[in-house]
């Protein structure tokens, strides 16, 4: 059994309605789909973020290390890829997801079984929704969107804040809480838009409205760890952060400083399931919960579902909070039309697949269609 080819496909599609977080609008939806084929004809699929140069890194740097290797040699391959990673966790994340999918198919088992077996058959899901839309007032459409999400079976949902003055954001936040009632979990994502002082002010309002967590209030791509330490100490609401970190070293510093209450590794950005499991266990030793970030198509969603099925609940001694899957509800043609088999999400839960590999399959004709449209 040998790997015969490694390909990366960059996909781009204009959005019909630009939407985004506090600091920008998404006008184009992008993705990188990774295809790893073996001499048996089995194919592993992965996905990652379409940063500039990702295709070249995968096909020119990682592919020569993989072609000719047995995909079942997981530890050996993993050590070699990480040994020559050079800060490319985003590229490696997509490759690692595809390798897991292929390895599961070769061995005839779901990805979760490759890592010791699932702890649960279903994973709770929250809707990652309520983004800013150009020229529209969130106080008008956030409540409508929340009401629609309730009809779809979601009992947890996240909204974007920080893109307008606090008083205006607060109108939208209060309107959503009024619509969903006191029992629905609400989260707020600031996407790094706040200063320390304004984050504390908004955090106290979120506490008043019984929000479940306050996500990324301060910048974290160039991490403001001292600010996060102060914020975590001053506020009672849990602080979630670190979605943009791409290595265990970065997570180690944030975790050891207790700069957050909830850590959010992304399987695509942080190097795959194996690396995210390491981060989750490291966080667990420090009493920090893991709720992964997911903002992509079914390749990343499927990998995240398997990852979440492996995570224990937050307490050693009793069942407290089961980790949730983030399910992006923004327009995404690559999620909605590219896959012929996807994850079942119903009544606020995702079913962990029992099929070999990730449990998903790409429609290769649709892939060719989107590749052509993206060039």
N, C-alpha and C positions, 0 to 999 in steps of 0.2 A: 504494500500500500504506500503510494508516494503522491505528494502534491505535484501537480503538473503545471498549474498556472495561477497567478494572482493578479487580478484586475481591479481597478478602481474607476467608478463612473461618477462624474460630477453632474449633478442635476440642478437646474435653475428654472423657476417658473414665477412670473409676475403674479402678485396677489391682486384679486379683484377689488379688495378694500384694505388699504394700508392700516395696520394696527400695531401697537407695541407697548412697551413699558414706559417708565417715566422719562427716559432720556433719548429715545429715538422711535421711529416707526419702521416696521418691517414692510418693505415694498416688494421684495422678492423672496420667495421661499426656496431654500437650498438644501441639498443633502449630498453626501458621498455614499454610494452603495459599493460594497466590497464583495467580490466573487472569488472564492478559492475552490479550485477544482482538483479532484484526485484522479488517478489512473483507473479507478473503479467506476468512474462516471458520476460519483456523488459530488454534490456542490454544497459548500458552506457559504452562507450569506451574512454579511455584517453591515453596519451603518455607522457613520460618524458625521461630524460637523464639517461643512465645506469651507474651511479656512484656506487662504491662498497657499498653494504648494503641497497640499495634502496628497493629491493624486501622484505627484512625482515622488514624494517620500515613500508612499506605499509601493509603487511599481518599480522604482529605481533603487531604493534603499532596503526595504523589507523583503520584496519578492525574491531577490537572489539568495537570501538566507533561508527561504521557505521551499523553493522549488527543489524537488528531489528528497525532501524530508518526509518521514512517516508522521501524519497528523496526530497519531496516538502518543507520540513522544512529548507529552505536554510540558513536563518540567524542564526538559532539555531545551525545547524550543523557546519556552517562556524566558529562561535565563539568558539565552543568546539575544533575543529581541530586546529585552530590557538592558542588557549589557551594552547594546549599541543604540540606545534610545535617543540620547542627546536632546532631551526635553520635548520629544514628540509624542507625548501621551495621548494627544487627540488622534493622531494617525494610528498609533498602536492600539487604542481602544477599539476602533472599528475592525482592525485585523484580528484582535483577540476574540471579538464576538463571532466573527466568521469562522475562526479556528474551532471555537467551542461548538458551533452549529455543525461543522463538518465532523468533528470528533464524535459528537453525539449520534450522528447519522451512521458513521462507520461502526460504532459499538451497539447501535440499536437502542439507545436510551435517551431520555430527555436531558437537557443541559443540567438541570438541578441535580440529577443523579450522578453527574460527573464530579460534583462537589460534596458528595456524602448523603444526598437525599433531602427532599423538601421537609419542612416543618409544618406546612399548611397546604391545603388544596386550593384555597382562594385567598386573594390578596385584596384588602380594601383599597379603593381608588378615590382620589379627589380630583375634581375638575379644575384644571389650570386655565382660567378664563378671565373674563372681564378686563380686557386690555383697553388702553386709550385708543380712540378712533379720531382721526383728524377732523376737526371742525365740529365735533359733537360733545355734549355735556354728559359725563359719566353718571351724574345724579339722575339723568333721565333713562339711560339705557342699561346701567349696571343692574338695577332692580329687575328689569324685564328679563335680562339674561339669567340672573339668579333663579327667577321663577321658572324659566324653561329648563334649567339644569335640574331643579327639583322634580319636574315632570319626567325627566330622563332617568331618575332614580339615584342621583347623587345626593349624599348626605354630608359631603365635605367639599369645599370649593375655595379657590384662591383668587384674589383680585390684585390688580396693579395699582399702586398709589405712588405719590411723590412727584407727579408730573404737573401739579398745580398747587396753589396755596393751600395750606393745611385746612383752612375753614371750608374751602370748596371740596376738597377730598373728603372731608368729614361728612358733608351732606350725602355724598354717594355711599360712604361706608354705613352711615346710620340707616339710609334707605334700604340697603341690602339686608342688614340685620332685621329690620322691621318686616321684610318680605319673607325671609327664611325661618324666622322664629328663633328661640333660644337654644334649640337642641342640635342645630346644624353646625358643624365645625367650619369656621371661617378663618382664613389665613390672609395676610397682607404681604405683598412683595414690593419693597421699595427700590430694588435694582440699583442700590448704591447712590440714591439721589439725595440723601439727607446729610446734614452736618450732625455732629454729636448732639448739640442742643436741640435741634428740631426733631431728631430721632427720639430723644427722651420725651419731648412734648407729645409727639404722635404715639409713641409707645404707651403712654399713660391713657390716651384716649382709647386705644385698642384694648387695653386692660379693662377699661370701663365697659366696653361693649363685648367683653368675654371672647376675644379672638384667641385662636388656638396657638398661633405663632406669628412673629414679625420677622420677615425674611429679608436678608441682605439690605438692611437700612443704610449701612455705610459702604464706601468703596472697598472692594475686596480683590480686584484683579491686581492692584498694588496694595496689598492688605493693610488696613488700618487696625492692626491687632490691638494697640493700646486703646483705641476708641471702642472696639468691640468688647474689650475687658471691662471698661467702665459701664458700657451699655448693659451688658449681662448682669453686672453687679447691682445696677440701679433699678432695673425693671423686673417686675414679677413675670411678665409675659415671656415665654421661651423665645430665644433668638436663634434663628436658623441661618446658616451661612456655609460658605466654602464650595459652592457649585462650580466655580471656575478653576479650582486647583487641579493640577495635572500629575502630581506625584505624591507618594507617601511622605516624602520629606516635608512638603508644604503642609500637609494635613497634620503631621506630627507636631509642628510648631504651634499651629492653631489649637490643637487638642490639648497639648501640655499647658498652654496658657489659659485654658478654659475660656476661650474667646467666644464661645457660643454654647447654647443648650442642645441644639440639634445640628449635626453635621450632614452635609448634602453632597456626597460624591456622585458623579455622573459616570455611568459605565462607559460611555463613549469618550468622555473627556479625560478620565483618570486612568485609562489603560485597561479596561475590561472588568469582568466579574471577579477574577482572581485578585486583582489589586484592590478593588472596592471591598471585598471581604476582609482583606488585611486592615483597611482603614476602619471598617465597622467594628472589628474586634479591638483595635487599638482604642477607638472612641469608647467602647464598652468598658474597658478597664478604668477609664476616667469618669464613668457615670454619664457619658454623653450619648444621646440616642442618635441613630442613623435613619434618615428619611431621604433617599436618593433623589437627586434632580433628574428630570427626564423632559426633554423638549425636542422631540424628533418623531420619526415614523416608526413603523412596526418593528424594524430591526432593533432599535434601541429599546422600545417599549417591551418587546418580548424578552430581551436580555435582562431588563430591569425586573420583570415579573419573576423570572427564575431566581435572580439575585435576592429579591424580597422574600421569596419562599424559603430561603436559607437562613434568614435573620431571625433570631429569637426575639420574643417580646422584651420590653424595656427593662423588666426586673428579673433578677435571678430567681426570686422566691415566689412570685405570683404573676399571673397574667395582668398586665397593666395596659399598655398601648401597643397594638400591633402596627408595625411600620406600614405606611401607605404608599401607593403608586401615584406619581404625578402624571395626569393624562391631559396633554395639551389639547385645547379645543379651538385653537386658531386655525384658519384655513390652511390645509396642507394636502395638495394633490398626491404627493408621494406616499402619504399615509392612507389616503382614501381610495386610490386607484391603482397603486403599483403592486399590491400583494394579493395573491389569489387565496391565501389562507392567512388569517390573522388571529389575534388573541380575542377570546370572548369576554366582553365587559357587559355586565348586566346587573341592574339594581345596586350599583355602587361597589361591585366586586369584579375582579379579574380572575378567571380560572387559570390555574397553572397548567400548561400543556402536558399531555402524556405522550405525545408523538415524539419520535427521535429528533434530537437537535433542539433548536429553538421552538419548533412547532409552527413555523411560518414558511411560506414559499413566495418567491418573487415571480411575477409574470414577466418572462423575459422579452416578450413582444412589447409589452408596455414599457419596459425598461429601455429598449431600443428606441421607442417613440419619444420618451422623455430625453434621452441622450441627444437625439437629433434636434429636438426643440431647444436644447440648452446650449448648442454650439453656435 
